[in-house]
């Protein structure tokens, strides 16, 4: 993000690559994925098989926001409020002194200390590089590397808690092809200077990589890091205004085992309308981190990106409510870093048990549960709904509030559910009283048949085809197809319709060109997906609520 007080409109150009070139780029990205090589053993965070891990080996997924510290140095209390809302990470704006007041070594050390006090992982970024080559006064990644070396004393020994984001949006749309060489050089300078931290690198094109410069060169940049400990950051604003664009971009990194986070995104922007729901949904499905822009203090026409008004945590905006408390938001998906294990003086008191859940809107595959709120000395950040079976329990849904719909259930089946509350320190409450629910009988057989087959596989991913046939005597005009995946499979990109996925349950709405299925006719869908190992295929499908036979 540019200077939040004196912003100029982004100048983004949408790519128009032919399908063949896009496919070739994806193939090259996969072929160029880094192979294991000897490198220094990281002392804190590390990257392994495309995932960001803590020193303990815990898989860490960022769930947090950006805070404009360099322009509001007196508002470090914002970190307390950000943590209280459930975040596990904060990305902090710093200045090298080239465009704004320099954040010196003492200030950086204080920021790190405040992050640690609030049990937040601290992503530190230099903002002076924003739009280099296109925005007046912006500096190079080399100059950003100088700054990090100058303040290194504040960072040594903090590798468990700090990730160094070398420079914000380091190239505009001019000379963006220089990004690859400039980024490699900056990484290698910091390694030579003794930085053992995980490094984060932003995309060019004002962070949005419409030219795919970062996407297509990420493997070579990762390979240039002698520690193999670099994470890539994409900023998703107007360029990413459809779910397909979000899913395709992030899915390619995951398929190539290259670590990626959404370092900035918003619900609206001057260059278009980002699909924030897709960002939240896809990152949850892929286990990718995100950091929303920004807590408070925006200006220059983008004040709508404030999550709270005037830094007041009790005056949350619509964007703040969506990011923190909405579906796939921070409260429902954030997990505190394992490095913040409870110690003397830390919060070790669990919330009280929630009230017993009550069931409503029971269907053949879902039920809505509502319960009484728990209380906590610091604050409840979310709830986990668990299925109880004998002496075991399994989390089946999470929510920021006191109601949730559990989907993906079998028809005419009895279930027992209960609820546990979570607080900001990760303490979980005792289990609530249980509720027994029996789902409704399944839908009657419909005039449809569905064929499903896997057409290609690769490590961690696959491609499949779904053929929907109309076996009735009347045309189907508009449809929704549903199925449940086994084995934790996730759709990353689908054509022929619009897919949404909640847990294992998939719903596909027809595209305009597939909406009509004539009698004895059929339509075909295709998608790519991820899975940890070869798994079983779905076997039960319903079309507009009616169960389909196998084709």
DRENZA-468452 format. One record per residue (C-alpha): residue in one letter; z, x, y. Coordinates in steps of 0.25 Angstrom, whole numbers, padded with zeros to 4 digits, always signed. Example, Ala and Ser with C-alpha at 12.3 -4.5 7.8 and 13.67 -1.06 7.14 Angstrom:
a+0031+0049-0018s+0029+0055-0004
***
This chain:
x+0000+0000+0000x-0003+0005+0014x+0007+0006+0025x+0014-0008+0024x+0015-0009+0039x+0002-0004+0044x-0008-0009+0034x-0023-0009+0034x-0031-0018+0025x-0035-0011+0012x-0050-0009+0010x-0052-0012-0005x-0066-0012-0012x-0067-0019-0025x-0073-0012-0036x-0086-0018-0042x-0088-0009-0055x-0097-0014-0065x-0091-0018-0078x-0097-0006-0086x-0091+0004-0076x-0077-0003-0077x-0078-0002-0092x-0082+0012-0091x-0070+0015-0082x-0060+0009-0091x-0066+0017-0103x-0065+0030-0095x-0051+0027-0091x-0047+0025-0105x-0054+0037-0110x-0048+0046-0099x-0033+0041-0102x-0024+0053-0102x-0020+0059-0115x-0007+0065-0118x-0005+0080-0113x+0006+0089-0111x+0014+0087-0098x+0027+0089-0092x+0038+0079-0097x+0041+0069-0086x+0056+0069-0082x+0056+0055-0078x+0046+0044-0078x+0034+0047-0087x+0020+0041-0091x+0018+0039-0106x+0006+0032-0112x+0003+0026-0099x+0017+0020-0097x+0028+0024-0086x+0040+0028-0094x+0054+0032-0089x+0060+0045-0094x+0067+0037-0105x+0054+0032-0110x+0056+0018-0104x+0043+0011-0100x+0045+0009-0085x+0037-0002-0078x+0038-0003-0063x+0042-0016-0057x+0044-0014-0042x+0039-0014-0028x+0035-0005-0016x+0045-0002-0005x+0040+0004+0008x+0051+0014+0011x+0043+0023+0020x+0042+0012+0030x+0056+0006+0028x+0065+0017+0025x+0077+0009+0029x+0074-0001+0018x+0078+0006+0005x+0087-0006+0002x+0074-0012-0002x+0076-0005-0016x+0089-0012-0018x+0081-0025-0016x+0069-0021-0024x+0078-0018-0036x+0086-0031-0035x+0073-0038-0036x+0071-0032-0050x+0061-0020-0047x+0062-0007-0055x+0053+0001-0046x+0051+0003-0031x+0039+0010-0025x+0043+0017-0012x+0034+0020-0001x+0036+0034+0005x+0029+0042+0016x+0025+0057+0016x+0026+0056+0031x+0011+0057+0033x+0010+0042+0037x+0024+0037+0038x+0038+0043+0040x+0040+0053+0029x+0050+0050+0018x+0057+0063+0016x+0064+0069+0003x+0078+0063+0007x+0072+0049+0009x+0064+0050-0004x+0077+0054-0011x+0084+0042-0005x+0073+0032-0010x+0074+0038-0024x+0089+0036-0024x+0088+0022-0019x+0078+0019-0030x+0087+0024-0040x+0099+0017-0035x+0091+0004-0036x+0087+0008-0050x+0072+0008-0046x+0061+0017-0050x+0056+0024-0037x+0041+0025-0035x+0039+0034-0023x+0025+0034-0016x+0019+0041-0003x+0012+0030+0005x+0005+0040+0015x-0007+0042+0005x-0011+0027+0006x-0026+0025+0008x-0029+0040+0010x-0043+0042+0014x-0044+0029+0021x-0031+0026+0028x-0028+0035+0040x-0016+0044+0038x-0015+0043+0023x-0013+0056+0016x-0017+0062+0003x-0010+0062-0011x-0009+0077-0009x+0000+0074+0004x+0008+0064-0004x+0010+0075-0015x+0015+0084-0004x+0025+0073+0000x+0031+0072-0014x+0033+0087-0015x+0040+0087-0002x+0050+0076-0007x+0051+0081-0021x+0066+0084-0020x+0069+0069-0019x+0061+0066-0032x+0065+0078-0042x+0073+0072-0053x+0070+0058-0050x+0058+0057-0060x+0066+0046-0067x+0066+0037-0055x+0054+0041-0046x+0039+0039-0048x+0031+0047-0037x+0019+0038-0032x+0011+0050-0026x+0004+0042-0015x+0001+0027-0011x-0013+0023-0012x-0018+0037-0010x-0033+0034-0007x-0040+0022+0000x-0054+0018-0003x-0060+0031+0003x-0061+0043-0006x-0053+0036-0017x-0060+0045-0028x-0051+0056-0023x-0039+0049-0029x-0040+0055-0042x-0040+0070-0038x-0030+0067-0027x-0021+0060-0037x-0022+0071-0047x-0019+0082-0037x-0007+0075-0032x-0001+0073-0046x-0003+0087-0049x+0003+0092-0036x+0016+0084-0039x+0017+0089-0053x+0015+0103-0049x+0027+0101-0038x+0036+0097-0050x+0035+0081-0049x+0039+0076-0063x+0039+0061-0058x+0029+0051-0063x+0019+0050-0052x+0012+0038-0048x-0002+0038-0041x-0009+0026-0033x-0023+0022-0034x-0033+0024-0023x-0041+0013-0016x-0028+0009-0008x-0021+0009-0022x-0030-0001-0028x-0040+0008-0035x-0052-0002-0034x-0061+0010-0037x-0053+0013-0050x-0052+0027-0046x-0037+0028-0051x-0041+0019-0063x-0052+0028-0068x-0045+0041-0065x-0031+0038-0069x-0032+0045-0082x-0037+0058-0076x-0026+0057-0065x-0015+0055-0076x-0020+0067-0083x-0019+0076-0071x-0004+0074-0071x+0002+0085-0079x+0014+0076-0082x+0006+0064-0086x+0015+0056-0077x+0007+0048-0067x+0006+0033-0065x-0005+0026-0058x-0003+0015-0047x-0012+0004-0043x-0010-0005-0031x-0015-0019-0033x-0019-0027-0021x-0032-0034-0018x-0040-0026-0027x-0032-0032-0039x-0034-0047-0036x-0037-0051-0050x-0029-0050-0063x-0041-0044-0070x-0041-0032-0060x-0026-0030-0062x-0027-0031-0077x-0039-0022-0078x-0034-0011-0069x-0020-0010-0075x-0025-0012-0089x-0035+0000-0089x-0023+0009-0085x-0015+0004-0097x-0026+0005-0107x-0028+0020-0103x-0013+0022-0103x-0012+0026-0089x+0001+0022-0081x-0002+0012-0070x+0007+0004-0060x+0004-0006-0049x+0010+0002-0038x+0008-0009-0028x+0003-0023-0027x+0005-0036-0020x+0002-0051-0020x-0008-0051-0009x-0015-0041+0000x-0025-0039+0011x-0036-0034+0002x-0035-0046-0008x-0025-0054-0017x-0019-0045-0028x-0016-0052-0041x-0002-0049-0041x+0001-0059-0053x-0009-0050-0061x-0002-0037-0057x+0011-0042-0061x+0006-0048-0074x-0003-0037-0079x+0007-0026-0075x+0018-0034-0084x+0008-0035-0095x+0004-0020-0095x+0018-0015-0092x+0013-0009-0079x+0022-0007-0067x+0020-0013-0053x+0026-0011-0039x+0023-0022-0029x+0021-0020-0014x+0030-0021-0007x+0045-0024-0005x+0044-0027+0010x+0039-0021+0024x+0024-0024+0023x+0017-0025+0036x+0003-0024+0041x-0002-0038+0035x+0004-0036+0021x+0018-0042+0024x+0015-0051+0012x+0017-0040+0003x+0032-0039+0006x+0041-0044-0006x+0053-0047+0003x+0053-0050+0018x+0059-0039+0027x+0065-0031+0015x+0074-0043+0013x+0076-0045-0003x+0080-0060+0000x+0067-0063+0007x+0057-0061-0005x+0042-0065-0002x+0033-0072-0011x+0027-0058-0015x+0041-0053-0018x+0044-0065-0026x+0031-0064-0034x+0033-0049-0037x+0048-0049-0041x+0050-0063-0047x+0037-0068-0051x+0030-0067-0065x+0029-0053-0070x+0037-0049-0057x+0047-0038-0055x+0060-0046-0059x+0053-0051-0072x+0047-0037-0077x+0055-0026-0070x+0064-0017-0079x+0073-0006-0073x+0070+0008-0076x+0078+0013-0088x+0082+0026-0080x+0092+0017-0072x+0101+0015-0084x+0114+0009-0080x+0124+0019-0075x+0137+0019-0067x+0137+0009-0056x+0124+0003-0060x+0122-0012-0063x+0126-0015-0077x+0130-0029-0076x+0121-0039-0083x+0117-0052-0076x+0124-0065-0082x+0117-0072-0093x+0106-0083-0088x+0108-0097-0091x+0103-0103-0103x+0087-0105-0102x+0082-0119-0103x+0068-0122-0109x+0057-0130-0102x+0042-0132-0103x+0041-0129-0118x+0027-0127-0123x+0021-0122-0136x+0021-0108-0130x+0031-0107-0119x+0044-0112-0113x+0050-0111-0099x+0065-0106-0099x+0074-0108-0087x+0088-0102-0086x+0100-0101-0076x+0100-0088-0068x+0109-0076-0071x+0118-0069-0061x+0119-0054-0059x+0128-0045-0050x+0115-0038-0044x+0104-0048-0047x+0096-0054-0059x+0082-0049-0059x+0076-0057-0071x+0078-0064-0084x+0073-0061-0098x+0070-0073-0107x+0073-0069-0122x+0069-0076-0135x+0081-0076-0145x+0078-0075-0159x+0090-0072-0169x+0097-0060-0163x+0085-0055-0155x+0080-0058-0142x+0066-0055-0135x+0062-0056-0121x+0051-0066-0119x+0050-0068-0104x+0056-0062-0091x+0058-0069-0078x+0064-0067-0064x+0069-0081-0062x+0076-0091-0072x+0064-0097-0078x+0052-0092-0087x+0042-0097-0096x+0041-0090-0110x+0027-0091-0116x+0020-0086-0128x+0029-0095-0138x+0025-0100-0151x+0023-0115-0152x+0033-0124-0159x+0043-0112-0160x+0058-0111-0157x+0063-0100-0147x+0076-0096-0141x+0077-0091-0127x+0087-0084-0118x+0088-0077-0105x+0094-0064-0100x+0095-0059-0086x+0092-0045-0080x+0097-0038-0067x+0091-0027-0059x+0098-0016-0067x+0092-0021-0080x+0105-0028-0085x+0102-0040-0094x+0111-0052-0095x+0117-0058-0108x+0107-0068-0114x+0108-0083-0109x+0110-0094-0119x+0097-0098-0127x+0088-0109-0127x+0080-0114-0139x+0065-0118-0137x+0055-0124-0146x+0040-0123-0141x+0031-0135-0142x+0021-0136-0154x+0008-0128-0151x-0005-0134-0145x-0014-0142-0154x-0027-0135-0158x-0037-0135-0148x-0053-0135-0148x-0053-0120-0147x-0054-0107-0155x-0051-0093-0150x-0055-0080-0156x-0048-0067-0152x-0052-0053-0156x-0049-0038-0151x-0061-0031-0147x-0056-0018-0144x-0043-0010-0145x-0037+0003-0139x-0024+0009-0138x-0015-0001-0131x-0026-0011-0128x-0037-0020-0133x-0048-0029-0130x-0050-0043-0136x-0059-0055-0135x-0055-0070-0136x-0065-0081-0139x-0061-0095-0135x-0070-0106-0142x-0071-0121-0139x-0071-0128-0152x-0070-0142-0146x-0081-0151-0142x-0078-0151-0127x-0079-0139-0117x-0067-0132-0113x-0067-0131-0098x-0056-0121-0093x-0046-0115-0103x-0033-0106-0105x-0032-0098-0117x-0018-0094-0122x-0013-0084-0133x-0001-0075-0136x-0003-0061-0138x+0005-0053-0149x+0010-0039-0148x+0012-0038-0133x-0003-0038-0130x-0008-0039-0115x-0021-0043-0109x-0025-0033-0098x-0039-0039-0094x-0046-0052-0098x-0060-0057-0096x-0065-0072-0098x-0052-0078-0092x-0039-0075-0085x-0027-0070-0093x-0012-0071-0090x-0002-0066-0100x+0013-0068-0101x+0019-0060-0112x+0011-0062-0124x+0005-0076-0119x-0009-0075-0114x-0016-0086-0106x-0031-0085-0102x-0037-0094-0092x-0053-0096-0092x-0061-0088-0083x-0072-0097-0075x-0083-0092-0084x-0075-0095-0097x-0068-0108-0093x-0078-0117-0101x-0079-0117-0116x-0090-0126-0121x-0088-0133-0135x-0090-0123-0146x-0091-0112-0135x-0082-0100-0132x-0078-0091-0122x-0073-0076-0123x-0062-0069-0117x-0059-0054-0117x-0047-0045-0113x-0041-0032-0114x-0026-0030-0117x-0015-0021-0120x-0006-0020-0133x+0003-0009-0138x-0003-0009-0152x-0013-0017-0160x-0008-0031-0161x-0011-0044-0167x-0021-0054-0160x-0017-0067-0154x-0019-0078-0163x-0016-0091-0156x-0024-0096-0144x-0023-0109-0136x-0034-0115-0126x-0029-0124-0115x-0016-0126-0124x-0023-0129-0137x-0022-0120-0148x-0035-0113-0153x-0040-0110-0167x-0044-0096-0170x-0059-0093-0168
***
